Amino acid sequence: MREWAGRWPLVGREAELEYFAAALADRGCRGFVVGGAAGVGKSRLAEECLDRAAAAGFRVGRATASVAAGAVPLGAIAHLLPVGVDLSDPVAGFDAVARELAAGPGRQWVLMVDDMHLLDAASAVLLRQLMDTGALLLIGTVRSGEPYGEAVAALRGGDAVYRVDLTVLGPEQIEALLQAALGRPVARRPLHKLSAASGGNVLYLRELVLGALTAGNLTEDGEIWHLVEDRLPGTARLTEMISTRLATADSAGRPVLELLALCEPLSLAYVEALAPPQVTAALEQAGLIRVTQDGRRTAVSLAHPLYGEVLRAGLPVLRRRVLLLDQAERVEARGARRRADLLHIASWRLAATGTADPALLAQAAVLARHAHDLPQTVALLEALPEKHRTTATDLRLGEALFELGRWHRAEATLARADAFAVDEQDKLAVALVRTTNLLWSNAPVAEALAVNDAAREQVSSPADRRKLTVNEGFLRIVGGRPAEGLALLADLETEVGDAPDVNAWLRGAWMKPAALALVGRTAEATTWARRAHDAHRRVQERALASHPAFQRVPLVLALTEAGLPAAEACREGERAYAELAAAGSRVRIWLAVLLGRTHWLAGHPATARRWWAEAATVSRGIDHAMALRLVLGGLAACAAVLGDLDAAEATLAEHRALPPVEPGLLSAGEERLGEAWLLAARGQLGRARSVLTAAAATARASGHVTGEALLLTDVARLGGAKEVTGRLTAIALDCDGELAPARAQLAGALAADDPDQLLLAAESCRAIGADLLEAEAATAAAAAWRRAARPRRAAAATQRAAMARARCEGARTPLLTTAQATAALTAREREIALLAAVGTASKDIAQVLALSVRTVDNHLQHAYAKLGVTTRHQLAQALGVVE
């Protein structure tokens, strides 16, 4: 805890630091003033500026102004004044101080004064005189909105004073700051909560993080920080700071703040029912509330999210009850005309008394679900008395519980909804949601299909039976059988407006593009995915299905498999993930899975690792083994390629302990990426190829054409190009887009060991944004040119490889690390040298490669001679591999 309680890194203030550097270099500069609201990081920036001035050779000092020090003339800076100077005569005394400072050793003085607005007049006048004489360069911080006298104002004025005003940090800056402070990335959900709760205020952010760390609620798993519970406890210091800030409101404004804490945002008319306009204006002037105009409506809210937290914590139970019920009555008296009014009234009455009118609760739950407020939906529906629960209310509750990842509670609720169902339509609606929940809850796909079949037996309408056929197609695709599911969805209506049932259509349109992408029909997949997302946005008020952002899952997959640059797929996926994280939807796991996969294919293992770590955190939190099996394979692969072999092995150990469930959307073969790449990192290329070949066969058997191509491409990269080129070429003929042909071209070039072909393959890989494949192809071309004694062409290819490799986030693969060093080695010598370089004994190499120990040693001696080394340690250094 102590390591995080110290001074945090300075992040997101690069422009301001450059501005200070310009000020420091300007001989005419006399001051650098940092303004901004409390907590935005003024002092931290000023401290960094002072440190940089000291590093540049300036003499430095610092002072902190305060109300107490301001009561005494020169109180804030007394400790900086030269000993023996008589200040009884201000004119002579100030002149003497200037002479003393100027006469000191070294360069000009740079003085930092924190909270400069609290300086007494005498201190301000002295500092201004010292600035004007050039004896001093002042770095000062000033809090926005605070009053100060003319003398302090003079410190900020004039062309010789540089001024910056800090604003709060944005989400990206907060992410960078937390990673720098904590040493690892922070998962997206806590990032969203920390950003929203802190409002970008650095001081508040720091206290929220320290509070969560102290409570053990913010923890890391070796890859990423995440919240154990979805809450941020804060610290006593944070509560004290905010309470002090709120205490500046007078007694007339307190009821307004308390009501806003419970019910914000509120119409200005409701606020002025509690207090006269001048009270509201005073609260706004003090920075405690924010007033915004939206058309003809004026809304009032608290100026910072944490104000509400502190106010609510301090409200007595009965006072809270009175405020909530009074506000509910005010809104009802005005006719509850706005759409959200019913939701607010229900929520307020429920919070005040623990109950509300059942019809109101049911109506409010519908509104909460349409707003994608899942916890509120659950709270409202679980408050319904037993006798008022219906198929419709339990169905909606079960669906919300499913999306929150509470599988077992969802199944119990949906089973009860099925028992309530009295007609075919109700039973059909329950079956559609219940099968999805079963599929996500680690139940066998066969169990979900059995529920679907049972529902089919209970409905007689051909239209309703067709909905269940669509649902079966959905289940088979999610269950890892894309071709089978696609056949069942062949006649799905092109437009949602033509479908007899919105929810059945959305279910089919959700997974049809995913299946199309997995079998290589990426153009159709992209069109369908965009159509489904747009349709879901239009009809979401009638949709029981998940958040519309989840329709981006197949779009990310389709864009990736089409071979479009990763940036487009990632832009779509990250935007959708942010929406789902804000809503608290656990269904976001699959977006994280696919974003990790996209970055892996682009050759960015560190970013892929970040996204797969995100997916692993969410998966573990809700026991979703279907996704976790795939994710751990990817995490291990990234760690291996980045040289973190211990982490790769630990991740694979966790993978081996998981139950053998269906792999879900992607092929089970992709689970084995980590196993293969760890073997490759240890020099066991033959075993790695065997693992990948078996994994590719698994993908082919389940109809995952593009997954098979991914795995076979890795076989080619690890020395098996001749064995897989034919199959990759056949796949390229069956698939549209640019990715499959580029893979086939790379494999063919590696098999031929032709430098011209390899450079053409590198160009194709560059066109699709596959940076690591481009680097490997160019590296192999350089080695081939070197063997052909064409040094200039080899140098050009090496330069190209280096440019591509610079974009690969430190990736280390056999083609990159050994191609140059082993240019003179045969394939067998290269394989044996790699195994020996990582410490494998000759007898073990012989056993792995089915050779005699003598043959192994002979090949090894030849490799030593060609590389000019005499020991295995030197061999490892020559090959650049991890020992």
BAMIPA-587001 format. One record per residue (C-alpha): x, y, z. Coordinates in steps of 0.2 Angstrom, whole numbers, plus 5000, padded with zeros to 4 digits. Layout:
XYZ...
***
This chain:
500050005000501450125004502150114987500550194980500350324993501850424988501950544974501050484958501750504940501250654930500250604915499250704902500150874905501450864891500851024883500951114899502751054903503251104885502551274889503551284905505151234896504851384884504551494899506151434907507151474891506451644889507551774898506151894899504951774908504651824926503251694931502351534927500551524935499551364935497651394938496251274939494951194951495451104967496150934964496550944946498450934949499051104949500251074963500950914955501251004939502151144948503151024958503750944941504151114934505151154950506150984948506551024930507151194935508251124948508950994935509351134923510451214936509251344944509251374963507551324969506451354984504651324988503251395000501451355003500251495007498851475019497451565028498451555044500151615036499151755027498751835043500551875046501451995034502751885024502251735034502151615019503951655013504851705029505851545029506551605012507151775016509051805019509551805037509851985044508852085032507952225040506152235033505552375045505852495030504952395016505852495001507552475008507252305015506552234998507952304989509152215001508252054998508452074979510352104981510551954993509651834981510551904965512251894974512051704979512951564970512251484954510951534942509351634945508151584959506551484954505251494968503651384969502251454979500751344981498951414984499651584979497951664980498051654999499651755000499651915011499952075002501652105009502251935002501451974985502252144984503952074988503851934976503252054962504752164965505952014965505151954948505352134941507152144945507551974937508051904954506651774954505651674942503951624951503051464949501351484957499651394958498051484960496351394963494951454951493551554958494451604974494551784978496251874980496852054982497652174970499452124976499151944972498351994955499952084951500851914952499751844938499851994927500952064913501651994897503151924906502051794916501551634907499851564912499051394910497351334916497251144920495651054916495150884923495950724915494950634901494650444902496250404891497350514902496650424918496950254910498750304907498950384924498350224933499450114923500950214927500550224946499950044948501149964936499849864927498349904916496649924925495149834918493849934908492449924921493449994936494150124924492450184919491950194937493450284943493350404928491450434932491650444951493150554951492550674937494350674931494950764947496650694950496550714969494950624970495450494959497050454970495950444985494750324977496150214971496950214988495250174997494950034985496649964988496549975007494849885007495549744996494249784983495449834969496649694966497749624952497849444945499649464938498949534922497749674926496949764940495049734943493749764956493149614967491549704970490849834959491049984971492350114976492450144995493650294995494550355010494150455026495250595019494250605003492650615014493350745024493950855009492250845001491350875017492351035020491951085002490051055005490151155022490351315012488451305008487351405020485951325029484651375015485551285002485851125011484051045007484451074989486050984990485250844999483850824987485050824972486050694981484550574980483650624965484850714952484650784939483150894943482151024934482551194940480751214945480851074958482451144965481651314967480151234976481451204990482451364990482251544982483251584966484651674975485051524985485251414970486251554961487451554977487651364976488051384957489251524961490151424974490451274962489251154971487951134958487951134939486451214929486251164911485051204898484251074886483051154875481651234886482151124901483451194914484151044924485151054940486450924946487850924959489450984952490350824956489850644957490650624974489650764982488150644981489150504988489650605004487950685006486950525005488150435017487750575030485850575028484850505042483650365037482050465041482750625033483150525017481350455017480550625019481550695004481150544993479350534996479150724995479950734978478950584972477350674977477950834968478250744952476550654953475650814957476350884940475650734931477250634929477250694911479050644906479450474901480750444914479550504928478750334931480550254933481050394945479450384956479550204957481450204962481150344975479750254983480650094983482150174991481150265004479950125010480549965002479049944992477950034978476450004968476649834959476049904942477250054944478649944948478349834933478149994921479750064929480749904926480349914907480950094907482550044916482849894905482750004889483950124897485149974900485150004918485249814923485549834942483949944943482949834932483349684944483049794960481349844953480749674948481349584963480349704974478749644966477649544978477549364974475649374969476049514956477449414947476949354929477849274915478249444907479049514923480049354927480549344909481249524910482049484927482849324920483549414905484349554916485049424928485849334913486649494906487349524923488149354923487049284937486749124928485949014941484749144948484249184930483948994927482848984943481849144938481649084920481048914926479748994936479249104921479048944911477948874925476849034924476649024906474948974900475048994881476248954867476849134865477449144883478248974882479149024867479749184874480449104889481348964879482249094869483049174884483249014894484248934881485449074879485749084898486048894898487348914884488249044894488248954911489448814906487948694903488248574888487548644871486448484871485548544886485048714878484548624862483448504873482548654880482348724862481648554856480448534871479748714867479548654849478448514855477348634864476948754850475948724835476048874824477248854810477849034812478249004831479148834826480148934814480749054828481348904837482248844821483049014821483548994839484348824836485348904822485949034835486348904848487348794836488448944830488749004848489048814852490448804839489548734824489548884812489048794796487648694804486948854812487148954795486048824786484648844799484749034796484849034777483049104775483149234789482349394783483549524777482649664786481949674804480349754797479949594787480149484802478549424811479549434828480849564832481749464846481849304835482549404821483849494832484449324839484749254821485449414815486649424829487449264825487249244806488649364802489749274815489549114806489749194789491449264795491949094802491649004786492549144776491149234768491749404776490949524764489149454768489649444786490149634787488549684778487449574790488349634805488049824801486249784796485949694813486649834823485749974815484149874816484349834834484650024838482950064829481949934838482749914855481249974864480349814858481849704860482149584874483849544868485449614874486149794872486249844854488149864856488349674857487949674839489649734836490349564841490149484824490649644816492349644824492549464819492049494801493149644799494649554806494349394795494149504779495949564782495449754784496749844795496549814813496149994817494349984810493949824819494649894835493850064834492149974832492449844846493149974859491750094857490449954859491449884874491450054883489550054881489349874888490649914902489650064907488049964908488849834918488449694905489549544907489049494889490549614884491749464887491649414869492049584863493649574873494049404867493849464849494849624852496249514859496149404844496249554832497749624840498549454840498249434821498949604818500549554827500349664843500549544857500649664871498949744867498149574863498749524880497949674888496249634880496349444884496749484902495249594902494149454896494949334908494549444923492749464918492649274914493349224931492149344940490549254933491349074930491149084911492348934906491748944888492649104885494049074898494748924889494949024873495649174883496949084893497649004877497849174869498549244885499849104886500349134868500549324870501649294886502749164876502949274861503449424873504749304882503749294898503849104899503449084917501849184915501449074900501648914909500648974924499249024912499248854904499148774921497548864925496948814907497248634911496248644927494648714918493148594915493048534897491648644890491248684873492348824866490948934861491049054845492849014840493548844837494248734851495848724841496248904845496348864863498048774859498948934853499748954870500348774871501148784854501948954856502648914872503448754864504148864850504848994863505748844870506448794854505348634852504748684834504248504829503148484844502348654842501948614824501148454829500048544842499548664829499248534815498048444827497248604832496948644814496148474811494948514826494448684818494148594801493048464809491948594817491848704801492948844807493748884790494549044795495148974812495948824803496848954792497549044807498248894815498948824798499848994795500748974812501248794807502048884791502949014802503648874813504548784799503048684792502648784776502848644764501548544773500248674774500348774758499148674748497748674761498048864764497948894745496248794745495548894759496049054750495049004735493548974746493649134756493449314751494349464758496249484758496749394774496649214767497649254751498949344761499149184772499249074758500549184749501649194764501649004767502048974748503449094749504149014765504048844757504948904742506249004752506249134738506749304743505749394729504149294734504449334752504549514749502949504739502149414754502849544766501949684755500249584756500449574774500749754776499249794766498149704778499049774794499849604799501449684806502149534813501949424797502649564787504149574799504449384798504249384779505549524776506749444789506649274780506949364763508449454771509149284776508849204759509749354750511149334762511349144758511349194739512749314743511749474739512149584753511349744747509649664744509849574761510249744769508649824761507549674767508349694784507849874785506149834780505949704793506549814806505249944802503849814803504649744819504649904827502749904827502649724835502749774853504349674857503749514849505049374848504649224836505849094829505849184812506249344819507549294831508449154822508249194803509749304802510949214814510449044806510549094788511948964784511148824794510048684787508348664793508848514804510348604811509248754815507948654824509248564835510148724838508648804845508248664856510048664863510048854865508648834878509548704888508848544881510048404883510648304868509848144873508148234876508348324859508648144851507048084859506048224853506648214835506748024835508648034831510247964839511148064851512748054840511748124825511148264836512948304842513548304824512248424819512548534834514448544830514148594812512948734819514348784831515648794817514448894806513949014819515749034827515248984844515848854856514648834870512748824872512748994881513549074866512348984855510849054864511649234863511949204844510149154841509349284853508249154862507649154880508749024890
***
